[in-house]
Amino acid sequence: MIYESNKMKTQLETILNTVHDGIIATDEMRQISVFNPIAEKLLHVQAQNALHSPIDKINQKFLKIFKKKKKKK
């Protein structure tokens, strides 16, 4: 049973670290629990600084970046 759990965890980590989309997930308290490398690149925030932070903190950062990019068009 533990082997299967570790295998699944490894598979999920591999997916999160190789997918070409930014992935952010939160827990029931709206604290960030998953923040993959592409999310780091897109939002210019390191995962270690984002994890366990309120998602609203990242939403504000995203909105600032989105508005800047929209103005450039």
Summary of the structure (lengths in Angstrom):
residues: 73
radius of gyration: 14.5
end to end distance: 52.6
largest distance: 52.6
contacts: 170
relative contact order: 0.12
helix: 63%
strand: 12%
